[in-house]
Amino acid sequence: MVRRRIRTTILAIGAAAALVAGTLVFAWPSQAAPTGLLWSGDTTRGTRVFDGLERDPGTITVANDPLRQFGPSYRYETWQNRDGSKARCESRGLRLPNGEVLGLNSSREGQVFYLGWRALWDPMPIQRGAWISLFQLHISGARGGPGAGPFVLRTLGDGLLHFQLISPNGSDRHIWTAPLVLNRWNTFVIGFRLSRTSSGPRAGWVSFWYNGVPQTFTNGSRQIAAATLWGNHDNVKWGVYRSGANHTGHAVAWLNHARLATNYADAAP
């Protein structure tokens, strides 16, 4: 038995070896294929996982999940500006452990991404008719086009959460709506193809999962063609951004298990 095992091992090694310029080179079995995970909101890195922090006014920290379900999470808190202007407390962009920023720009055009996270909002003072953005895939460096978009998750003070799609010409529409749920964790995954066009073989598109379930958009489909890049690049933004009409009271948003990947499975919470 021992001899057979030794012989089998020798044969396996021999099969993985080759002569290169008279030297025996071993081609060791490859490691497991890497996953599609590109970026992770690892709370042990603190807020260094983001490219920047926008606190006007507000704080962005790591704290324990208030419902004690998922452990350390990112906590965004904002309150009213004294002058009544818009209040913004958001993280901006994705920074890798090596310090580089993961840019969603022309160098990645045509690639497919899945952005997933878990969110909880409470408290979230709401005034009817006044908007609050809770997530944005936000254009940066746009010239002659809107700076907002292409995607926004927001409420209009109507007790609903809207997925807003914005086009390069500035037109916008709500393509999905659900009740706005406070003080409970909910999960989101946005799948999208990064593209400057909404038509043709290189067209961009968007899909959406809510609490693990693929969602049907208002046009009856689960995928909508859309330009998802204009300007210089897209910034991923989580947190709270409130209109001037909705500027009073403390607002707190929580973020957990945030990930960007090349497939749904590696992005989904």
N, C-alpha and C positions, 0 to 999 in steps of 0.2 A: 504493500500500500504506500509506504513512504517513497519507494523508488518510482512508482507511477506518478505520484504528485510532483516529484522533482523533475521527472521527464516532461510532464505536462507544462510545468513552469518554464523549462528550458525551451520547449517548442514555441510557447507563447511569446517569449522574449525574442527568439530567433525570427519569428514571423513579423515582429515589429522592428527589425533591424535592417539596415541597408548599408552598403559600402558607398561612401562619398569620398572621392579622391584618396582611396586607399584606407580611409578611416571608417571604423564601424560606428554608425550613428543610430541611436535608439529613438524610435518614434513612440513615445509613451502614450498610452491611451488618453484621449482628451478628457478634460473635466466636463462636468455637467454643463450644458448650454446655459448661458446667463439668462436671467429673466428679462422681461421687457420693462422693468422699473428704471426710470430715468432720474427721478427726484423724489425725495421723501421728506415730509415735514417732521423730522426727528426732533422731538422736544428736548433731548439731551444736548442738542446743539443750540438751544435757546432760539433767539430771534435771528441768529446768523444764517438760518435756512432761507431767509428772505433777502432780496436785493436791497430793499429799503423799507422804512416805516414812515407812514404819514399820520401824524398825531396833531390834529388841529380842531379841538383839543382832544387829549386822550392818552391812554396807556395801553401797551401791548406786552403781555407777560406770559409766563408759563405758570399754570396753577392746576390744582387737582380738579378733575371733573366734578361739578357741583352735585351731580346725581350719583356719583361714586360707581360709575359703570365702566369707564374706559381709561381711568388714570390721568396722568399729566396731559394737559391740553393747552392750546393757545387761547388766551383771554383778551378780548378787545373791549375796552370801556371808553365811552365818550359821554360828554355832557354838553350843556348849551354854551355857545360863545356869547360873551357879554354883549356884543354888538348885534346879535340876532342873525348872524350870517350862517351859512351852511356849516355843519359839524362833520368832520371826517376823521375816522380812526381806522386805517387800513394798512395791511402789509402789501408790499409791491414787489412782484418779480420772484424768481426762484434762484437761489444760490446753492451751488454744489459744495460738498465737503472740501474740495481743493481750492475753494475761494472763487472759482469762475461762476459767472452768471449763465444760466441755461437760457439762451435767447431763442424766442419764438419769432424768427425773422426770415428773410428771404433765403438764407442758407438751408432752411428746413422746409421750404415750400414744397408741397406735394406729399409731405409725410402725414401720417395719421397718429393722433394722440388721444389718450383717454385721461381725463382729469377727474379724480375722485376725492371725496372728503366726507366727513361727518360733521354736522353743524347743530348747535343748540342756541336759541336766542331767548334770553330772559334776564332782566326785564327789557322790554322793547316798547317804550311809549310811542303810541301811534295816534296821529291826528288825521281825521278823515280828509281826503283830498291832497294829502302831503306825502311825497314819496320817500322811501328809504331803500337804498341799494345795499344788498347783503353779500353780493358777489359780483365781480366784473371780470371779464376778459377784455381788457381795455387797450385801445390803440394808443401808441405813443409816436410822436413825430409826424402826425398827419398834416398835410398841406392841401388846402382846398377841399377838405372833407371833414366829417365829424370826428371829434376826439373820443367820443363814447363808442362803446361796442367793440367787437361784434355781439357779445353776449352780456346780458345783465339779468340777475335774479333780484327782483325788487317787489315791494308792496306799495300800494297807492293809498294806504290808510283805509282800505276797503275790506280788510279781513282776509285778503287773498295774497298768495305768492304767485308772481308772474315771471315767466321766462320770456325776456324781451330779446328779439333779434333785430340788430341795426345794420343797415346797408351802407356802403361807401357814399351814397348820395344823401345820406342823412335820414332817409325814411326808416321808420321802425314799426314793429308790430309785436304783439304778444302772441307767441306760438304755443303756449302751455300755461295753464292756470290750475291751482289747487288751493285748498284752505291754508292759511298761514298758521302754523302750529308753533306755539311757544312752550318753553320749559319741557321739551322732549327732544331727544336726539333723532335726527333724520339723516339719511345718506343720499348723496348725489354723485352721479357720474356723467360727465359730458364727453362724448366722443366727437371728434372733429378732424377734418382734413384741412391742413393749413394751405390756403390758396387765395390769390388775389382776384379770382373770378368765380362766378356762380353758374357758369355754363361751360359746356364742352368737356372733353375727356380729362382735363385737369381741374375741373370744378371742385370747389370746397363743399363741405356738407357738415351737418350737425345731427347728432342723436343724443338721447337723454334717458337716464335711468333714475328713478326716484324710489328710495328704499328697496333697491334691488330689482325693481320691475321696469322693463322697457316701457317708455311712455309714448303715447300716440299724440302727435301734434294736432293743432287746430285744423290742418288741411287733410287730416285722416291718415297721414303717413307717419312712419317712425324715423324717417330721415328726410331732412330738408336741404336742398342745394343752397349754398350760401357762400359769399366771399367772406373769408375769415381773417384776412390780413390786408391792411393798407397802412400807409405811413411807414415808419421804420420797423416796428416790432409790436407784438402783443405783450401786455403785462397781465399776469394773474394777480387779482386783488381780492382778498377776503377782508371782512370786517363790517363796519357800519359807515355809511355815507348818507347824511340826512339833508333834505332840502331846508332852506331858510324858514319855510312855513312850519317845519316840524323840528324845531331846534331846542325844545325844552325837555328836561328830565334826563336821567341817566339811562343809557342803553348799553347792554352787554351782549356780545356775541362770543361763542365758543367754537373752536376749530380743532378737529381731531382726525388722525389717520389721513392727512392730506398727501396725495401722491399723483405724480404724472408718469404715465407708462405708455408703451406702444400697443398694449392690449387691455381689454376690459378686466380680465382676471387679476392682473397685477395692480390695477388702479382701484378696484372696488373695495370699499371698507368691509 
